[in-house]
Amino acid sequence: MLKGLDPILTPELLMHLCAMGHGEWVAVVDANFTADFLAKGKPVVRLPGLSLERVAQAVLSVFPLAVDVPQPAGYMQHSGLPVGQTTPAQAAFIELACRLEGLAPEQVEPIERFAFYERIAGASLIVQSGEASAFGNAILCKGVILP
């Protein structure tokens, strides 16, 4: 245990988050996401039983978001809903990113399902939560910590 760290941040997750550089992406995906298949050899860290919101909160406690990217956060748009309409899990993620990181809601991008899968190809890390709701997937771009 370490002081000041969210207790759900495992040593493995901290190692991967710390090793990531500016401009790299981490995906926080739901329990039904095909993480291993889409990871194609990239690390997958599992935090079962925890919601998208809870995992994103822990990640954002140590992970600076990029300020040079127009939309440093995004979520998988539910294919059965109009663009911009969200599930409760997605709404909680958007609110969290806005509150913790000072983002405007339009800086959290709704990403079409298959476009989200393509984004995973560029992600450096996948964190699989226990989120049980459909389309409970998000992606975050790492920024820098300035002196």
C-alpha positions in Angstrom: 0.0 0.0 0.0 1.0 3.5 -0.7 -0.3 6.7 0.8 -2.4 9.0 -1.2 -3.2 6.5 -4.0 -6.7 5.2 -4.9 -6.7 1.7 -3.5 -8.1 0.2 -6.7 -4.9 1.2 -8.6 -3.0 -2.0 -8.8 0.8 -2.1 -9.1 0.3 -3.5 -12.7 -2.0 -0.7 -13.6 0.2 2.0 -12.1 3.2 0.6 -14.0 1.4 0.8 -17.3 0.0 4.3 -16.7 3.3 5.6 -15.6 5.1 4.1 -18.6 2.7 5.8 -21.1 3.9 9.1 -22.7 2.2 12.2 -23.8 -0.4 11.6 -26.5 -0.9 8.0 -25.7 -4.4 6.7 -25.1 -5.9 4.4 -22.4 -9.2 2.7 -22.9 -11.5 1.9 -19.9 -13.9 -0.8 -21.2 -16.9 -2.7 -19.9 -17.0 -6.3 -18.8 -18.4 -7.5 -22.1 -15.8 -5.8 -24.3 -13.6 -8.0 -26.4 -10.5 -6.7 -24.7 -8.0 -9.5 -25.4 -9.0 -9.8 -29.1 -8.8 -6.1 -29.8 -5.7 -5.5 -27.6 -3.6 -7.6 -30.1 -0.9 -8.1 -27.5 -1.1 -4.8 -25.7 -1.6 -4.9 -22.0 -5.1 -5.6 -20.5 -5.5 -4.9 -16.8 -8.7 -6.2 -15.3 -10.6 -4.5 -12.4 -13.7 -6.7 -12.1 -16.7 -5.6 -10.2 -16.0 -1.9 -10.6 -18.0 0.5 -12.7 -16.8 2.6 -15.6 -17.1 5.7 -13.4 -15.2 4.2 -10.5 -12.3 3.0 -12.7 -12.2 6.3 -14.6 -12.1 8.2 -11.3 -9.1 6.1 -10.1 -7.2 6.5 -13.4 -7.9 10.2 -13.6 -6.5 10.6 -10.0 -3.0 9.9 -11.4 -3.4 10.4 -15.2 -3.2 14.0 -16.6 -5.4 14.6 -19.6 -3.9 16.2 -22.7 -4.6 19.9 -23.1 -3.4 20.0 -26.7 -6.1 17.6 -28.0 -9.5 19.1 -28.7 -11.3 16.0 -27.2 -9.0 14.2 -24.8 -11.8 12.0 -23.6 -14.4 10.0 -25.4 -17.0 7.3 -25.0 -18.5 4.6 -27.2 -21.8 6.0 -28.5 -24.7 3.7 -27.9 -25.8 2.5 -31.4 -29.5 2.5 -30.4 -29.5 6.1 -29.2 -29.2 9.4 -31.1 -25.8 11.0 -31.0 -25.3 12.9 -27.8 -27.9 10.9 -25.9 -26.1 8.8 -23.2 -26.6 5.9 -20.9 -26.4 6.5 -17.2 -22.8 5.0 -17.2 -21.8 7.3 -20.0 -23.4 10.3 -18.4 -21.5 9.6 -15.2 -18.2 9.3 -17.1 -18.8 12.6 -18.9 -19.7 14.4 -15.6 -16.6 12.9 -13.9 -14.3 14.0 -16.7 -15.8 17.5 -16.7 -15.7 17.9 -13.0 -12.2 16.4 -12.3 -10.4 17.7 -15.4 -12.3 20.9 -16.1 -13.4 19.8 -19.6 -16.4 21.2 -21.3 -19.0 18.5 -22.2 -18.1 18.9 -25.9 -14.5 17.9 -25.1 -15.8 14.4 -24.3 -16.4 12.9 -27.7 -19.2 10.5 -28.6 -17.5 7.8 -30.8 -19.4 5.5 -33.0 -19.1 1.8 -32.0 -16.9 0.6 -34.9 -14.8 3.8 -34.9 -14.2 3.2 -31.2 -12.9 -0.3 -32.0 -10.5 1.4 -34.5 -9.3 3.8 -31.8 -8.5 0.8 -29.6 -5.8 -0.1 -32.2 -4.0 3.1 -31.2 -4.5 2.7 -27.5 -1.5 1.7 -25.4 -3.5 0.1 -22.6 -6.9 -1.4 -22.0 -8.4 -1.4 -18.5 -11.4 -3.7 -18.3 -13.8 -2.7 -15.6 -16.8 -4.7 -14.4 -19.2 -2.2 -15.9 -22.3 -4.3 -16.8 -24.2 -1.8 -18.9 -24.0 -1.8 -22.6 -21.6 0.6 -24.3 -19.8 1.4 -21.0 -16.5 2.1 -22.7 -14.3 5.2 -22.6 -10.9 6.4 -23.8 -8.5 9.0 -22.4 -5.5 10.8 -23.9 -2.5 11.3 -21.6 -1.1 14.8 -21.2 1.9 16.1 -19.4 2.6 17.3 -15.9 4.3 20.7 -16.0 6.7 21.9 -13.4 
